[in-house]
């Protein structure tokens, strides 16, 4: 996953979000992007938004420090939050077996 932007304020985040699509264009399961640390993120899914023609996700990786990542084209995307959550549950069950 390639980081393409870092935002270091709430105001900066609000301005950046104003440039993105208001509704998600697709979803990822959180397990697909576990390598991105985010102590504040507990959802089993991640919404993908359009930003200037790029599919992006963002996380608050530490206090008031937001990182924006471009979603690779080869990464499996889901049309709904529920489908992505189902895959996350599969990741959790597989991890519990090991």
ZIFENGI-V893990 format. One record per helix or strand. SS is the DSSP state (~ for helix, > for strand). FROM is the first residue (numbers start at 1). TO is the last residue. If there is no record, write none. Layout:
SS_FROM_TO, SS_FROM_TO
This chain:
>_2_7, ~_10_18, >_20_20, >_26_29, ~_30_33, >_45_51, >_54_62, >_65_70, >_78_78, ~_81_97
